């Protein structure tokens, strides 16, 4: 797509997808778990917190551009 990972935001609903986003070097990864087990798994994934911001939302309805800052 010609987009640098550090300029991207990834939305994912699966733990493996969130991990892939974190591994990609994306600036922001937004996890959308469908249950508490998945949410806990996403929150405990290893990643470089200096490189990527992880945001966990219960629903896309909770998304607001202000949380990206």
PQR file of N, CA, C, O and H, with PARSE charges and radii, in Angstrom:
ATOM      1  N   UNK A   1       0.817  -1.192   0.000 -0.4000 1.5000
ATOM      2  CA  UNK A   1       0.000   0.000   0.000 -0.0000 2.0000
ATOM      3  C   UNK A   1       0.861   1.257   0.000  0.5500 1.7000
ATOM      4  O   UNK A   1       0.358   2.354  -0.242 -0.5500 1.4000
ATOM      5  N   UNK A   2       2.143   1.108   0.267 -0.4000 1.5000
ATOM      6  CA  UNK A   2       3.020   2.258   0.264 -0.0000 2.0000
ATOM      7  C   UNK A   2       2.958   3.103   1.523  0.5500 1.7000
ATOM      8  O   UNK A   2       3.342   4.272   1.503 -0.5500 1.4000
ATOM      9  H   UNK A   2       2.552   0.216   0.463  0.4000 1.0000
ATOM     10  N   UNK A   3       2.481   2.530   2.614 -0.4000 1.5000
ATOM     11  CA  UNK A   3       2.374   3.260   3.878 -0.0000 2.0000
ATOM     12  C   UNK A   3       3.419   2.714   4.834  0.5500 1.7000
ATOM     13  O   UNK A   3       3.545   1.501   4.999 -0.5500 1.4000
ATOM     14  H   UNK A   3       2.169   1.580   2.630  0.4000 1.0000
ATOM     15  N   UNK A   4       4.162   3.603   5.459 -0.4000 1.5000
ATOM     16  CA  UNK A   4       5.133   3.177   6.465 -0.0000 2.0000
ATOM     17  C   UNK A   4       4.385   2.701   7.709  0.5500 1.7000
ATOM     18  O   UNK A   4       3.415   3.336   8.122 -0.5500 1.4000
ATOM     19  H   UNK A   4       4.060   4.589   5.325  0.4000 1.0000
ATOM     20  N   UNK A   5       4.819   1.596   8.310 -0.4000 1.5000
ATOM     21  CA  UNK A   5       4.133   1.100   9.509 -0.0000 2.0000
ATOM     22  C   UNK A   5       4.019   2.142  10.616  0.5500 1.7000
ATOM     23  O   UNK A   5       2.996   2.222  11.297 -0.5500 1.4000
ATOM     24  H   UNK A   5       5.607   1.080   7.975  0.4000 1.0000
ATOM     25  N   UNK A   6       5.061   2.935  10.793 -0.4000 1.5000
ATOM     26  CA  UNK A   6       5.034   3.922  11.879 -0.0000 2.0000
ATOM     27  C   UNK A   6       4.033   5.059  11.630  0.5500 1.7000
ATOM     28  O   UNK A   6       3.813   5.902  12.500 -0.5500 1.4000
ATOM     29  H   UNK A   6       5.891   2.870  10.240  0.4000 1.0000
ATOM     30  N   UNK A   7       3.433   5.074  10.441 -0.4000 1.5000
ATOM     31  CA  UNK A   7       2.403   6.059  10.104 -0.0000 2.0000
ATOM     32  C   UNK A   7       1.008   5.445  10.063  0.5500 1.7000
ATOM     33  O   UNK A   7       0.069   6.072   9.572 -0.5500 1.4000
ATOM     34  H   UNK A   7       3.612   4.390   9.734  0.4000 1.0000
ATOM     35  N   UNK A   8       0.866   4.227  10.575 -0.4000 1.5000
ATOM     36  CA  UNK A   8      -0.399   3.515  10.421 -0.0000 2.0000
ATOM     37  C   UNK A   8      -1.090   3.248  11.753  0.5500 1.7000
ATOM     38  O   UNK A   8      -0.474   3.241  12.819 -0.5500 1.4000
ATOM     39  H   UNK A   8       1.629   3.718  10.974  0.4000 1.0000
ATOM     40  N   UNK A   9      -2.397   3.031  11.643 -0.4000 1.5000
ATOM     41  CA  UNK A   9      -3.232   2.601  12.766 -0.0000 2.0000
ATOM     42  C   UNK A   9      -3.884   1.292  12.334  0.5500 1.7000
ATOM     43  O   UNK A   9      -4.473   1.202  11.257 -0.5500 1.4000
ATOM     44  H   UNK A   9      -2.898   3.037  10.778  0.4000 1.0000
ATOM     45  N   UNK A  10      -3.770   0.289  13.184 -0.4000 1.5000
ATOM     46  CA  UNK A  10      -4.332  -1.028  12.877 -0.0000 2.0000
ATOM     47  C   UNK A  10      -5.476  -1.309  13.838  0.5500 1.7000
ATOM     48  O   UNK A  10      -5.334  -1.137  15.048 -0.5500 1.4000
ATOM     49  H   UNK A  10      -3.292   0.362  14.059  0.4000 1.0000
ATOM     50  N   UNK A  11      -6.611  -1.740  13.296 -0.4000 1.5000
ATOM     51  CA  UNK A  11      -7.758  -2.175  14.088 -0.0000 2.0000
ATOM     52  C   UNK A  11      -7.860  -3.685  13.936  0.5500 1.7000
ATOM     53  O   UNK A  11      -7.840  -4.199  12.817 -0.5500 1.4000
ATOM     54  H   UNK A  11      -6.727  -1.880  12.313  0.4000 1.0000
ATOM     55  N   UNK A  12      -7.970  -4.404  15.061 -0.4000 1.5000
ATOM     56  CA  UNK A  12      -7.988  -5.867  15.005 -0.0000 2.0000
ATOM     57  C   UNK A  12      -8.855  -6.405  16.128  0.5500 1.7000
ATOM     58  O   UNK A  12      -8.895  -5.844  17.223 -0.5500 1.4000
ATOM     59  H   UNK A  12      -7.986  -3.986  15.969  0.4000 1.0000
ATOM     60  N   UNK A  13      -9.551  -7.506  15.844 -0.4000 1.5000
ATOM     61  CA  UNK A  13     -10.413  -8.113  16.867 -0.0000 2.0000
ATOM     62  C   UNK A  13      -9.891  -9.447  17.374  0.5500 1.7000
ATOM     63  O   UNK A  13     -10.491 -10.037  18.272 -0.5500 1.4000
ATOM     64  H   UNK A  13      -9.519  -7.962  14.955  0.4000 1.0000
ATOM     65  N   UNK A  14      -8.798  -9.932  16.826 -0.4000 1.5000
ATOM     66  CA  UNK A  14      -8.231 -11.217  17.248 -0.0000 2.0000
ATOM     67  C   UNK A  14      -6.888 -10.988  17.947  0.5500 1.7000
ATOM     68  O   UNK A  14      -6.135 -10.085  17.579 -0.5500 1.4000
ATOM     69  H   UNK A  14      -8.311  -9.453  16.096  0.4000 1.0000
ATOM     70  N   UNK A  15      -6.600 -11.796  18.939 -0.4000 1.5000
ATOM     71  CA  UNK A  15      -5.339 -11.668  19.682 -0.0000 2.0000
ATOM     72  C   UNK A  15      -4.149 -11.777  18.728  0.5500 1.7000
ATOM     73  O   UNK A  15      -3.224 -10.969  18.801 -0.5500 1.4000
ATOM     74  H   UNK A  15      -7.211 -12.529  19.238  0.4000 1.0000
ATOM     75  N   UNK A  16      -4.166 -12.771  17.834 -0.4000 1.5000
ATOM     76  CA  UNK A  16      -3.056 -12.932  16.891 -0.0000 2.0000
ATOM     77  C   UNK A  16      -2.932 -11.732  15.955  0.5500 1.7000
ATOM     78  O   UNK A  16      -1.824 -11.350  15.581 -0.5500 1.4000
ATOM     79  H   UNK A  16      -4.918 -13.428  17.775  0.4000 1.0000
ATOM     80  N   UNK A  17      -4.042 -11.149  15.582 -0.4000 1.5000
ATOM     81  CA  UNK A  17      -4.017  -9.962  14.737 -0.0000 2.0000
ATOM     82  C   UNK A  17      -3.430  -8.764  15.463  0.5500 1.7000
ATOM     83  O   UNK A  17      -2.659  -7.999  14.884 -0.5500 1.4000
ATOM     84  H   UNK A  17      -4.942 -11.460  15.886  0.4000 1.0000
ATOM     85  N   UNK A  18      -3.794  -8.597  16.734 -0.4000 1.5000
ATOM     86  CA  UNK A  18      -3.226  -7.516  17.539 -0.0000 2.0000
ATOM     87  C   UNK A  18      -1.720  -7.731  17.676  0.5500 1.7000
ATOM     88  O   UNK A  18      -0.944  -6.784  17.545 -0.5500 1.4000
ATOM     89  H   UNK A  18      -4.421  -9.218  17.204  0.4000 1.0000
ATOM     90  N   UNK A  19      -1.305  -8.966  17.939 -0.4000 1.5000
ATOM     91  CA  UNK A  19       0.138  -9.236  18.057 -0.0000 2.0000
ATOM     92  C   UNK A  19       0.854  -8.937  16.744  0.5500 1.7000
ATOM     93  O   UNK A  19       1.951  -8.378  16.752 -0.5500 1.4000
ATOM     94  H   UNK A  19      -1.935  -9.735  18.046  0.4000 1.0000
ATOM     95  N   UNK A  20       0.253  -9.299  15.633 -0.4000 1.5000
ATOM     96  CA  UNK A  20       0.857  -9.006  14.325 -0.0000 2.0000
ATOM     97  C   UNK A  20       0.978  -7.494  14.128  0.5500 1.7000
ATOM     98  O   UNK A  20       1.994  -7.012  13.628 -0.5500 1.4000
ATOM     99  H   UNK A  20      -0.638  -9.753  15.627  0.4000 1.0000
ATOM    100  N   UNK A  21      -0.042  -6.758  14.515 -0.4000 1.5000
ATOM    101  CA  UNK A  21       0.016  -5.301  14.415 -0.0000 2.0000
ATOM    102  C   UNK A  21       1.117  -4.717  15.277  0.5500 1.7000
ATOM    103  O   UNK A  21       1.841  -3.818  14.850 -0.5500 1.4000
ATOM    104  H   UNK A  21      -0.868  -7.149  14.921  0.4000 1.0000
ATOM    105  N   UNK A  22       1.243  -5.232  16.495 -0.4000 1.5000
ATOM    106  CA  UNK A  22       2.303  -4.771  17.389 -0.0000 2.0000
ATOM    107  C   UNK A  22       3.683  -5.098  16.818  0.5500 1.7000
ATOM    108  O   UNK A  22       4.610  -4.294  16.911 -0.5500 1.4000
ATOM    109  H   UNK A  22       0.655  -5.963  16.842  0.4000 1.0000
ATOM    110  N   UNK A  23       3.805  -6.272  16.237 -0.4000 1.5000
ATOM    111  CA  UNK A  23       5.082  -6.687  15.647 -0.0000 2.0000
ATOM    112  C   UNK A  23       5.425  -5.892  14.395  0.5500 1.7000
ATOM    113  O   UNK A  23       6.596  -5.791  14.029 -0.5500 1.4000
ATOM    114  H   UNK A  23       3.052  -6.925  16.162  0.4000 1.0000
ATOM    115  N   UNK A  24       4.426  -5.332  13.740 -0.4000 1.5000
ATOM    116  CA  UNK A  24       4.645  -4.625  12.473 -0.0000 2.0000
ATOM    117  C   UNK A  24       5.343  -3.284  12.657  0.5500 1.7000
ATOM    118  O   UNK A  24       5.919  -2.742  11.714 -0.5500 1.4000
ATOM    119  H   UNK A  24       3.475  -5.414  14.038  0.4000 1.0000
ATOM    120  N   UNK A  25       5.289  -2.752  13.875 -0.4000 1.5000
ATOM    121  CA  UNK A  25       5.852  -1.431  14.106 -0.0000 2.0000
ATOM    122  C   UNK A  25       4.854  -0.313  13.860  0.5500 1.7000
ATOM    123  O   UNK A  25       5.237   0.851  13.739 -0.5500 1.4000
ATOM    124  H   UNK A  25       4.821  -3.192  14.641  0.4000 1.0000
ATOM    125  N   UNK A  26       3.578  -0.661  13.786 -0.4000 1.5000
ATOM    126  CA  UNK A  26       2.532   0.354  13.600 -0.0000 2.0000
ATOM    127  C   UNK A  26       2.580   1.353  14.747  0.5500 1.7000
ATOM    128  O   UNK A  26       2.957   1.007  15.867 -0.5500 1.4000
ATOM    129  H   UNK A  26       3.267  -1.607  13.884  0.4000 1.0000
ATOM    130  N   UNK A  27       2.201   2.585  14.464 -0.4000 1.5000
ATOM    131  CA  UNK A  27       2.187   3.619  15.494 -0.0000 2.0000
ATOM    132  C   UNK A  27       1.156   3.299  16.574  0.5500 1.7000
ATOM    133  O   UNK A  27       1.420   3.459  17.765 -0.5500 1.4000
ATOM    134  H   UNK A  27       1.895   2.866  13.555  0.4000 1.0000
ATOM    135  N   UNK A  28      -0.021   2.845  16.142 -0.4000 1.5000
ATOM    136  CA  UNK A  28      -1.124   2.554  17.071 -0.0000 2.0000
ATOM    137  C   UNK A  28      -1.816   1.277  16.639  0.5500 1.7000
ATOM    138  O   UNK A  28      -2.092   1.074  15.457 -0.5500 1.4000
ATOM    139  H   UNK A  28      -0.235   2.715  15.174  0.4000 1.0000
ATOM    140  N   UNK A  29      -2.094   0.413  17.614 -0.4000 1.5000
ATOM    141  CA  UNK A  29      -2.895  -0.785  17.376 -0.0000 2.0000
ATOM    142  C   UNK A  29      -4.114  -0.695  18.287  0.5500 1.7000
ATOM    143  O   UNK A  29      -3.985  -0.506  19.496 -0.5500 1.4000
ATOM    144  H   UNK A  29      -1.870   0.577  18.574  0.4000 1.0000
ATOM    145  N   UNK A  30      -5.284  -0.832  17.701 -0.4000 1.5000
ATOM    146  CA  UNK A  30      -6.538  -0.795  18.453 -0.0000 2.0000
ATOM    147  C   UNK A  30      -7.106  -2.209  18.480  0.5500 1.7000
ATOM    148  O   UNK A  30      -7.442  -2.777  17.441 -0.5500 1.4000
ATOM    149  H   UNK A  30      -5.389  -0.986  16.718  0.4000 1.0000
ATOM    150  N   UNK A  31      -7.207  -2.765  19.676 -0.4000 1.5000
ATOM    151  CA  UNK A  31      -7.789  -4.089  19.848 -0.0000 2.0000
ATOM    152  C   UNK A  31      -9.259  -3.980  20.190  0.5500 1.7000
ATOM    153  O   UNK A  31      -9.667  -3.135  20.987 -0.5500 1.4000
ATOM    154  H   UNK A  31      -6.934  -2.304  20.520  0.4000 1.0000
ATOM    155  N   UNK A  32     -10.050  -4.848  19.577 -0.4000 1.5000
ATOM    156  CA  UNK A  32     -11.503  -4.866  19.796 -0.0000 2.0000
ATOM    157  C   UNK A  32     -11.931  -6.273  20.223  0.5500 1.7000
ATOM    158  O   UNK A  32     -12.501  -7.015  19.424 -0.5500 1.4000
ATOM    159  H   UNK A  32      -9.718  -5.534  18.930  0.4000 1.0000
ATOM    160  N   UNK A  33     -11.657  -6.641  21.479 -0.4000 1.5000
ATOM    161  CA  UNK A  33     -11.979  -7.992  21.935 -0.0000 2.0000
ATOM    162  C   UNK A  33     -13.481  -8.204  22.075  0.5500 1.7000
ATOM    163  O   UNK A  33     -14.241  -7.265  22.309 -0.5500 1.4000
ATOM    164  H   UNK A  33     -11.194  -6.037  22.128  0.4000 1.0000
ATOM    165  N   UNK A  34     -13.886  -9.460  21.927 -0.4000 1.5000
ATOM    166  CA  UNK A  34     -15.314  -9.767  22.058 -0.0000 2.0000
ATOM    167  C   UNK A  34     -15.668 -10.370  23.418  0.5500 1.7000
ATOM    168  O   UNK A  34     -16.835 -10.655  23.689 -0.5500 1.4000
ATOM    169  H   UNK A  34     -13.268 -10.223  21.737  0.4000 1.0000
ATOM    170  N   UNK A  35     -14.654 -10.563  24.278 -0.4000 1.5000
ATOM    171  CA  UNK A  35     -14.921 -11.070  25.627 -0.0000 2.0000
ATOM    172  C   UNK A  35     -13.741 -10.733  26.540  0.5500 1.7000
ATOM    173  O   UNK A  35     -12.701 -10.269  26.073 -0.5500 1.4000
ATOM    174  H   UNK A  35     -13.706 -10.332  24.058  0.4000 1.0000
ATOM    175  N   UNK A  36     -13.909 -10.967  27.837 -0.4000 1.5000
ATOM    176  CA  UNK A  36     -12.886 -10.621  28.828 -0.0000 2.0000
ATOM    177  C   UNK A  36     -11.607 -11.440  28.665  0.5500 1.7000
ATOM    178  O   UNK A  36     -10.513 -10.924  28.895 -0.5500 1.4000
ATOM    179  H   UNK A  36     -14.755 -11.344  28.216  0.4000 1.0000
ATOM    180  N   UNK A  37     -11.728 -12.695  28.277 -0.4000 1.5000
ATOM    181  CA  UNK A  37     -10.544 -13.532  28.081 -0.0000 2.0000
ATOM    182  C   UNK A  37      -9.683 -12.960  26.969  0.5500 1.7000
ATOM    183  O   UNK A  37      -8.466 -12.850  27.112 -0.5500 1.4000
ATOM    184  H   UNK A  37     -12.617 -13.114  28.090  0.4000 1.0000
ATOM    185  N   UNK A  38     -10.309 -12.598  25.869 -0.4000 1.5000
ATOM    186  CA  UNK A  38      -9.582 -12.008  24.748 -0.0000 2.0000
ATOM    187  C   UNK A  38      -8.998 -10.658  25.145  0.5500 1.7000
ATOM    188  O   UNK A  38      -7.867 -10.340  24.777 -0.5500 1.4000
ATOM    189  H   UNK A  38     -11.298 -12.687  25.752  0.4000 1.0000
ATOM    190  N   UNK A  39      -9.754  -9.867  25.885 -0.4000 1.5000
ATOM    191  CA  UNK A  39      -9.265  -8.563  26.338 -0.0000 2.0000
ATOM    192  C   UNK A  39      -8.022  -8.726  27.200  0.5500 1.7000
ATOM    193  O   UNK A  39      -7.034  -8.021  26.998 -0.5500 1.4000
ATOM    194  H   UNK A  39     -10.673 -10.125  26.183  0.4000 1.0000
ATOM    195  N   UNK A  40      -8.058  -9.643  28.156 -0.4000 1.5000
ATOM    196  CA  UNK A  40      -6.901  -9.880  29.022 -0.0000 2.0000
ATOM    197  C   UNK A  40      -5.695 -10.354  28.226  0.5500 1.7000
ATOM    198  O   UNK A  40      -4.566  -9.946  28.501 -0.5500 1.4000
ATOM    199  H   UNK A  40      -8.860 -10.216  28.321  0.4000 1.0000
ATOM    200  N   UNK A  41      -5.928 -11.209  27.247 -0.4000 1.5000
ATOM    201  CA  UNK A  41      -4.832 -11.693  26.403 -0.0000 2.0000
ATOM    202  C   UNK A  41      -4.208 -10.544  25.625  0.5500 1.7000
ATOM    203  O   UNK A  41      -2.984 -10.456  25.529 -0.5500 1.4000
ATOM    204  H   UNK A  41      -6.844 -11.540  27.023  0.4000 1.0000
ATOM    205  N   UNK A  42      -5.036  -9.659  25.066 -0.4000 1.5000
ATOM    206  CA  UNK A  42      -4.524  -8.509  24.311 -0.0000 2.0000
ATOM    207  C   UNK A  42      -3.715  -7.579  25.214  0.5500 1.7000
ATOM    208  O   UNK A  42      -2.653  -7.095  24.821 -0.5500 1.4000
ATOM    209  H   UNK A  42      -6.031  -9.731  25.143  0.4000 1.0000
ATOM    210  N   UNK A  43      -4.215  -7.332  26.416 -0.4000 1.5000
ATOM    211  CA  UNK A  43      -3.545  -6.424  27.343 -0.0000 2.0000
ATOM    212  C   UNK A  43      -2.183  -6.944  27.788  0.5500 1.7000
ATOM    213  O   UNK A  43      -1.325  -6.161  28.195 -0.5500 1.4000
ATOM    214  H   UNK A  43      -5.078  -7.726  26.735  0.4000 1.0000
ATOM    215  N   UNK A  44      -1.978  -8.247  27.716 -0.4000 1.5000
ATOM    216  CA  UNK A  44      -0.732  -8.845  28.195 -0.0000 2.0000
ATOM    217  C   UNK A  44       0.230  -9.257  27.090  0.5500 1.7000
ATOM    218  O   UNK A  44       1.200  -9.968  27.351 -0.5500 1.4000
ATOM    219  H   UNK A  44      -2.675  -8.883  27.386  0.4000 1.0000
ATOM    220  N   UNK A  45      -0.024  -8.821  25.861 -0.4000 1.5000
ATOM    221  CA  UNK A  45       0.875  -9.139  24.758 -0.0000 2.0000
ATOM    222  C   UNK A  45       2.180  -8.360  24.904  0.5500 1.7000
ATOM    223  O   UNK A  45       2.175  -7.205  25.331 -0.5500 1.4000
ATOM    224  H   UNK A  45      -0.813  -8.243  25.649  0.4000 1.0000
ATOM    225  N   UNK A  46       3.295  -8.993  24.550 -0.4000 1.5000
ATOM    226  CA  UNK A  46       4.571  -8.270  24.603 -0.0000 2.0000
ATOM    227  C   UNK A  46       4.720  -7.350  23.390  0.5500 1.7000
ATOM    228  O   UNK A  46       4.382  -7.725  22.267 -0.5500 1.4000
ATOM    229  H   UNK A  46       3.300  -9.931  24.203  0.4000 1.0000
ATOM    230  N   UNK A  47       5.224  -6.160  23.630 -0.4000 1.5000
ATOM    231  CA  UNK A  47       5.496  -5.218  22.538 -0.0000 2.0000
ATOM    232  C   UNK A  47       6.354  -4.076  23.055  0.5500 1.7000
ATOM    233  O   UNK A  47       6.493  -3.886  24.263 -0.5500 1.4000
ATOM    234  H   UNK A  47       5.499  -5.856  24.542  0.4000 1.0000
ATOM    235  N   UNK A  48       6.922  -3.323  22.138 -0.4000 1.5000
ATOM    236  CA  UNK A  48       7.764  -2.178  22.469 -0.0000 2.0000
ATOM    237  C   UNK A  48       6.880  -0.964  22.715  0.5500 1.7000
ATOM    238  O   UNK A  48       6.391  -0.340  21.773 -0.5500 1.4000
ATOM    239  H   UNK A  48       6.809  -3.477  21.156  0.4000 1.0000
ATOM    240  N   UNK A  49       6.681  -0.637  23.976 -0.4000 1.5000
ATOM    241  CA  UNK A  49       5.789   0.468  24.353 -0.0000 2.0000
ATOM    242  C   UNK A  49       6.343   1.832  23.942  0.5500 1.7000
ATOM    243  O   UNK A  49       5.604   2.817  23.927 -0.5500 1.4000
ATOM    244  H   UNK A  49       7.078  -1.144  24.741  0.4000 1.0000
ATOM    245  N   UNK A  50       7.612   1.900  23.615 -0.4000 1.5000
ATOM    246  CA  UNK A  50       8.199   3.154  23.131 -0.0000 2.0000
ATOM    247  C   UNK A  50       7.936   3.358  21.643  0.5500 1.7000
ATOM    248  O   UNK A  50       8.084   4.465  21.124 -0.5500 1.4000
ATOM    249  H   UNK A  50       8.212   1.100  23.627  0.4000 1.0000
ATOM    250  N   UNK A  51       7.547   2.284  20.962 -0.4000 1.5000
ATOM    251  CA  UNK A  51       7.367   2.325  19.509 -0.0000 2.0000
ATOM    252  C   UNK A  51       5.887   2.326  19.101  0.5500 1.7000
ATOM    253  O   UNK A  51       5.507   2.968  18.122 -0.5500 1.4000
ATOM    254  H   UNK A  51       7.427   1.385  21.383  0.4000 1.0000
ATOM    255  N   UNK A  52       5.064   1.605  19.859 -0.4000 1.5000
ATOM    256  CA  UNK A  52       3.668   1.389  19.484 -0.0000 2.0000
ATOM    257  C   UNK A  52       2.756   1.668  20.672  0.5500 1.7000
ATOM    258  O   UNK A  52       3.079   1.324  21.809 -0.5500 1.4000
ATOM    259  H   UNK A  52       5.373   1.083  20.654  0.4000 1.0000
ATOM    260  N   UNK A  53       1.619   2.291  20.399 -0.4000 1.5000
ATOM    261  CA  UNK A  53       0.590   2.515  21.422 -0.0000 2.0000
ATOM    262  C   UNK A  53      -0.508   1.482  21.222  0.5500 1.7000
ATOM    263  O   UNK A  53      -1.040   1.344  20.120 -0.5500 1.4000
ATOM    264  H   UNK A  53       1.357   2.570  19.475  0.4000 1.0000
ATOM    265  N   UNK A  54      -0.850   0.757  22.279 -0.4000 1.5000
ATOM    266  CA  UNK A  54      -1.933  -0.225  22.234 -0.0000 2.0000
ATOM    267  C   UNK A  54      -3.144   0.348  22.949  0.5500 1.7000
ATOM    268  O   UNK A  54      -3.057   0.787  24.095 -0.5500 1.4000
ATOM    269  H   UNK A  54      -0.418   0.870  23.174  0.4000 1.0000
ATOM    270  N   UNK A  55      -4.273   0.338  22.255 -0.4000 1.5000
ATOM    271  CA  UNK A  55      -5.539   0.809  22.811 -0.0000 2.0000
ATOM    272  C   UNK A  55      -6.535  -0.339  22.721  0.5500 1.7000
ATOM    273  O   UNK A  55      -6.713  -0.930  21.656 -0.5500 1.4000
ATOM    274  H   UNK A  55      -4.344  -0.019  21.323  0.4000 1.0000
ATOM    275  N   UNK A  56      -7.180  -0.653  23.831 -0.4000 1.5000
ATOM    276  CA  UNK A  56      -8.198  -1.705  23.856 -0.0000 2.0000
ATOM    277  C   UNK A  56      -9.559  -1.042  24.047  0.5500 1.7000
ATOM    278  O   UNK A  56      -9.769  -0.300  25.007 -0.5500 1.4000
ATOM    279  H   UNK A  56      -7.035  -0.173  24.696  0.4000 1.0000
ATOM    280  N   UNK A  57     -10.474  -1.316  23.132 -0.4000 1.5000
ATOM    281  CA  UNK A  57     -11.829  -0.762  23.199 -0.0000 2.0000
ATOM    282  C   UNK A  57     -12.849  -1.890  23.267  0.5500 1.7000
ATOM    283  O   UNK A  57     -12.618  -2.970  22.723 -0.5500 1.4000
ATOM    284  H   UNK A  57     -10.304  -1.919  22.353  0.4000 1.0000
ATOM    285  N   UNK A  58     -13.956  -1.652  23.921 -0.4000 1.5000
ATOM    286  CA  UNK A  58     -15.028  -2.642  23.969 -0.0000 2.0000
ATOM    287  C   UNK A  58     -15.817  -2.673  22.664  0.5500 1.7000
ATOM    288  O   UNK A  58     -16.416  -3.689  22.315 -0.5500 1.4000
ATOM    289  H   UNK A  58     -14.143  -0.775  24.364  0.4000 1.0000
ATOM    290  N   UNK A  59     -15.811  -1.549  21.947 -0.4000 1.5000
ATOM    291  CA  UNK A  59     -16.588  -1.428  20.718 -0.0000 2.0000
ATOM    292  C   UNK A  59     -16.031  -0.279  19.888  0.5500 1.7000
ATOM    293  O   UNK A  59     -15.408   0.636  20.426 -0.5500 1.4000
ATOM    294  H   UNK A  59     -15.324  -0.723  22.231  0.4000 1.0000
ATOM    295  N   UNK A  60     -16.255  -0.327  18.581 -0.4000 1.5000
ATOM    296  CA  UNK A  60     -15.879   0.817  17.746 -0.0000 2.0000
ATOM    297  C   UNK A  60     -16.678   2.062  18.113  0.5500 1.7000
ATOM    298  O   UNK A  60     -16.270   3.180  17.799 -0.5500 1.4000
ATOM    299  H   UNK A  60     -16.761  -1.071  18.144  0.4000 1.0000
ATOM    300  N   UNK A  61     -17.810   1.873  18.774 -0.4000 1.5000
ATOM    301  CA  UNK A  61     -18.588   3.012  19.246 -0.0000 2.0000
ATOM    302  C   UNK A  61     -17.791   3.841  20.253  0.5500 1.7000
ATOM    303  O   UNK A  61     -18.049   5.033  20.424 -0.5500 1.4000
ATOM    304  H   UNK A  61     -18.143   0.965  19.030  0.4000 1.0000
ATOM    305  N   UNK A  62     -16.824   3.208  20.916 -0.4000 1.5000
ATOM    306  CA  UNK A  62     -15.996   3.890  21.915 -0.0000 2.0000
ATOM    307  C   UNK A  62     -14.834   4.653  21.278  0.5500 1.7000
ATOM    308  O   UNK A  62     -14.120   5.385  21.964 -0.5500 1.4000
ATOM    309  H   UNK A  62     -16.615   2.240  20.777  0.4000 1.0000
ATOM    310  N   UNK A  63     -14.646   4.486  19.980 -0.4000 1.5000
ATOM    311  CA  UNK A  63     -13.513   5.147  19.309 -0.0000 2.0000
ATOM    312  C   UNK A  63     -13.743   6.636  19.192  0.5500 1.7000
ATOM    313  O   UNK A  63     -14.817   7.090  18.796 -0.5500 1.4000
ATOM    314  H   UNK A  63     -15.225   3.891  19.423  0.4000 1.0000
ATOM    315  N   UNK A  64     -12.723   7.382  19.540 -0.4000 1.5000
ATOM    316  CA  UNK A  64     -12.727   8.834  19.408 -0.0000 2.0000
ATOM    317  C   UNK A  64     -11.308   9.231  19.025  0.5500 1.7000
ATOM    318  O   UNK A  64     -10.352   8.727  19.613 -0.5500 1.4000
ATOM    319  H   UNK A  64     -11.850   7.013  19.862  0.4000 1.0000
ATOM    320  N   UNK A  65     -11.156  10.101  18.075 -0.4000 1.5000
ATOM    321  CA  UNK A  65      -9.821  10.493  17.616 -0.0000 2.0000
ATOM    322  C   UNK A  65      -8.951  11.027  18.744  0.5500 1.7000
ATOM    323  O   UNK A  65      -7.726  10.941  18.650 -0.5500 1.4000
ATOM    324  H   UNK A  65     -11.933  10.510  17.596  0.4000 1.0000
ATOM    325  N   UNK A  66      -9.527  11.568  19.794 -0.4000 1.5000
ATOM    326  CA  UNK A  66      -8.753  12.104  20.909 -0.0000 2.0000
ATOM    327  C   UNK A  66      -7.948  11.027  21.632  0.5500 1.7000
ATOM    328  O   UNK A  66      -6.920  11.341  22.233 -0.5500 1.4000
ATOM    329  H   UNK A  66     -10.522  11.638  19.870  0.4000 1.0000
ATOM    330  N   UNK A  67      -8.385   9.761  21.591 -0.4000 1.5000
ATOM    331  CA  UNK A  67      -7.636   8.708  22.284 -0.0000 2.0000
ATOM    332  C   UNK A  67      -6.331   8.364  21.556  0.5500 1.7000
ATOM    333  O   UNK A  67      -5.488   7.651  22.099 -0.5500 1.4000
ATOM    334  H   UNK A  67      -9.219   9.506  21.102  0.4000 1.0000
ATOM    335  N   UNK A  68      -6.170   8.860  20.351 -0.4000 1.5000
ATOM    336  CA  UNK A  68      -4.949   8.573  19.603 -0.0000 2.0000
ATOM    337  C   UNK A  68      -3.774   9.405  20.081  0.5500 1.7000
ATOM    338  O   UNK A  68      -2.626   9.078  19.780 -0.5500 1.4000
ATOM    339  H   UNK A  68      -6.856   9.439  19.910  0.4000 1.0000
ATOM    340  N   UNK A  69      -4.030  10.454  20.806 -0.4000 1.5000
ATOM    341  CA  UNK A  69      -2.957  11.334  21.301 -0.0000 2.0000
ATOM    342  C   UNK A  69      -2.389  10.859  22.610  0.5500 1.7000
ATOM    343  O   UNK A  69      -1.483  11.489  23.154 -0.5500 1.4000
ATOM    344  H   UNK A  69      -4.962  10.720  21.051  0.4000 1.0000
TER
END
